[in-house]
Structures are given as structure tokens and as C-alpha cells.
Amino acid sequence: MTATTSYRLLQIALVVFGAVMLLLYPLAAVWPSGWAWHDGAPHESQYFMMIVGIYAVLGASLCNAARRPEANVSLIWFTVWSSVVHAAIMAVQSMSDTHHHHRHLWGDVPALLLAAGVLAFLVRRSELGRRGFVE
């Protein structure tokens, strides 16, 4: 895979993952056990609505970053590392006997790890750091 191909795939991945983040609320409405950490409708949790707001902003920012990934490398790496940390915390919490959230190991945990892995791989392969851009 060439750096140019990786760059184009990075642009596509930024839009796809950004769109998924923008769709967090509908995902939780359709499959609550995989995306929401509370009982009831998504809007019934103030905490979840806060997370929806944060991810909506991040999703919109990633979609915007797709126009010029080289100008948004810090945002992309923030997304990678915050997704890894978020997924690790959720994985530990989902395995807790007191929370009974095992289905998150099949929903938001792998989704975050997939986004982090794909974005990290494509940023490296697109050689943004080697083109003189800050990494």
C-alpha cells in the first residue's frame, strides 16, 4: 500500500469513524446493551447524554479533519489514544460482576479499538510524519 493510497484511506476512515461517533445516540437506541451503560431510553441518563455530546463534537471534528489530515494529526492521535484508554476502562468495567455489562465487549469496546487501530495504522502508512508534518 502506497503512502498516497493510505492517505486516501485515512480520509475515508476519518469520515466513517466520525459518522459512527455522530450516530452514538441512534446506536444506543437500537442496541442499548452494546452502547449504553444504563437501563431505559438513551435520553434518560444525563451521563450518557454528556458522552453523546462529547462524541458528536469529536465525530464532527474527525469528519472535518478528513479534508486535510496533515493539519489534524494531533486530533487523530488524540482520537487513537483516548479510544484505547476508553476501551480499556470499559472492558474492565464490563467484566465486573457488579455491573453486568458483558455485552459491551461486543459493542462499544471493540468499536473503539477498531477505530484506534485503523487510524493509527493509516496515519503511519500515509507517512504524515515523514512529509514534514508534526506527528
C-alpha positions, 0 to 999 in steps of 0.5 A: 500500500502506497503512502498516497493510497493510505492517505486516501484511506485515512480520509475515508476512515476519518469520515466513517469513524466520525459518522459512527461517533455522530450516530452514538445516540441512534446506536444506543437506541437500537442496541442499548446493551452494546452502547449504553451503560444504563437501563431505559431510553438513551435520553434518560441518563444525563451521563450518557447524554454528556458522552453523546455530546462529547462524541458528536463534537469529536465525530464532527471534528474527525469528519472535518479533519478528513479534508486535510489530515496533515493539519489534524494529526494531533486530533487523530492521535488524540482520537487513537489514544483516548479510544484505547484508554476508553476501551480499556476502562470499559472492558474492565468495567464490563467484566465486573460482576457488579455491573453486568455489562458483558455485552459491551465487549461486543459493542462499544469496546471493540468499536473503539479499538477498531477505530484506534487501530485503523487510524493509527495504522493509516496515519503511519502508512500515509507517512504524515510524519515523514512529509514534514508534518508534526506527528 
